[in-house]
Amino acid sequence: MRGPVAPPQVPLSASRADSFRDLVQDSVERLERRWPQLAEVDFVVLDVPSTGEETVPLGNALSAEKGRPAQIVIYRRPVEIRTKNRDERALLVHEVVVEQVAELLGLAPESVDPRYGQE
C-alpha cells in the first residue's frame, strides 16, 4: 500500500512535548469549568526549572504583577521522570496543576478539585 497512512491534517505522531502540553491543557480545561477565573491565568510548560536547589519542583505558581498576568508553570522533564506511562503522567500532571492553582488562589488542593488525591 502506497501513500499516506493518515490525512495531511492529522499528525502521525505527536512529540512527547506536545503530548505533555495536551495533558496540561486537559487538566486546565477540567478546572476552568469550576474556576472560570483561571481563564486569566497563563499556563506554561517548560522542560526543566532553572534552579540550583536540591529538590526539583514539578511546578510553580507566580502571582500577577504589573504588566504580567498570573502564571502557572509545569515542568515537563521532572514529571516525566517520575511516571512510567501516560496514565500515571496524566494523573501527576493534574495533581501538579491542582496544587499550583490552589497555591495561586490561597486554597487547599481539595477545595480546587474535590477528587484531588483520590484518583
C-alpha positions as CSV (number, residue, x, y, z in Angstrom):
1,M,0.0,0.0,0.0
2,R,1.5,3.3,-1.0
3,G,0.5,6.7,0.1
4,P,-0.1,8.5,3.4
5,V,-1.4,6.5,6.4
6,A,-3.3,9.5,7.8
7,P,-4.8,12.5,6.2
8,P,-2.5,15.6,6.0
9,Q,-4.3,17.5,8.7
10,V,-3.7,14.6,11.2
11,P,-0.2,14.2,12.6
12,L,1.1,10.7,12.5
13,S,2.5,11.1,16.0
14,A,2.8,13.9,18.5
15,S,6.0,14.7,20.1
16,R,6.4,14.0,23.8
17,A,6.4,17.7,24.5
18,D,3.1,18.1,22.5
19,S,1.5,15.2,24.3
20,F,2.6,16.7,27.7
21,R,1.1,20.1,26.7
22,D,-2.2,18.3,25.8
23,L,-2.3,16.7,29.3
24,V,-1.8,20.1,30.9
25,Q,-4.5,21.6,28.7
26,D,-6.9,18.8,29.6
27,S,-6.3,19.4,33.3
28,V,-6.7,23.2,32.9
29,E,-10.0,22.8,31.0
30,R,-11.3,20.4,33.6
31,L,-10.6,23.0,36.3
32,E,-11.8,26.0,34.4
33,R,-15.4,24.6,34.5
34,R,-15.3,25.1,38.2
35,W,-13.0,28.1,38.4
36,P,-13.7,30.4,35.4
37,Q,-11.2,32.9,36.7
38,L,-8.4,30.6,35.5
39,A,-9.0,31.9,32.0
40,E,-7.0,34.9,33.1
41,V,-4.0,32.7,34.2
42,D,-1.2,31.8,31.8
43,F,-0.3,28.1,31.9
44,V,3.2,27.4,30.7
45,V,5.1,24.2,30.1
46,L,8.9,24.4,30.5
47,D,11.2,21.4,30.1
48,V,13.1,22.0,33.4
49,P,13.2,24.5,36.2
50,S,16.1,26.9,36.2
51,T,17.1,26.3,39.8
52,G,20.2,25.0,41.6
53,E,18.2,23.7,44.6
54,E,18.5,20.1,45.8
55,T,14.8,19.4,45.3
56,V,13.4,19.8,41.8
57,P,10.0,21.4,41.6
58,L,7.3,19.9,39.4
59,G,5.5,23.3,39.0
60,N,5.5,26.9,40.1
61,A,2.8,29.5,40.7
62,L,3.6,33.2,40.1
63,S,1.2,35.9,41.2
64,A,0.2,38.6,38.7
65,E,2.5,41.6,38.5
66,K,2.1,44.9,36.7
67,G,2.0,44.1,33.0
68,R,2.0,40.3,33.5
69,P,-0.9,38.0,34.4
70,A,-0.6,35.3,36.9
71,Q,1.3,32.3,35.6
72,I,1.4,28.6,36.4
73,V,4.4,26.7,35.2
74,I,4.6,22.9,34.9
75,Y,8.0,21.3,34.4
76,R,7.8,18.5,31.8
77,R,11.0,16.5,32.4
78,P,10.7,16.2,36.2
79,V,7.1,15.0,35.8
80,E,8.1,12.5,33.1
81,I,10.9,11.1,35.1
82,R,8.5,10.3,38.0
83,T,6.0,8.5,35.9
84,K,6.0,5.2,34.0
85,N,3.2,5.6,31.5
86,R,0.7,8.1,30.0
87,D,-2.0,7.3,32.7
88,E,0.4,8.0,35.6
89,R,1.7,11.1,33.8
90,A,-1.9,12.4,33.3
91,L,-2.6,11.9,37.0
92,L,0.6,13.6,38.2
93,V,0.1,16.5,35.8
94,H,-3.4,17.0,37.1
95,E,-2.2,16.9,40.7
96,V,0.6,19.4,40.0
97,V,-1.8,21.7,38.2
98,V,-4.3,21.5,41.1
99,E,-1.6,22.1,43.7
100,Q,-0.3,25.2,41.8
101,V,-3.8,26.6,41.2
102,A,-4.5,26.1,45.0
103,E,-1.3,28.0,45.8
104,L,-2.2,30.8,43.5
105,L,-5.8,31.1,44.9
106,G,-4.7,30.6,48.5
107,L,-6.9,27.4,48.9
108,A,-6.4,23.8,49.8
109,P,-6.0,21.5,46.8
110,E,-9.1,19.6,47.9
111,S,-11.1,22.9,47.5
112,V,-9.8,23.3,44.0
113,D,-10.7,19.8,42.9
114,P,-12.6,17.6,45.4
115,R,-11.2,14.5,43.7
116,Y,-7.6,15.6,44.5
117,G,-5.6,12.7,45.9
118,Q,-8.3,10.1,45.2
119,E,-7.6,9.1,41.7
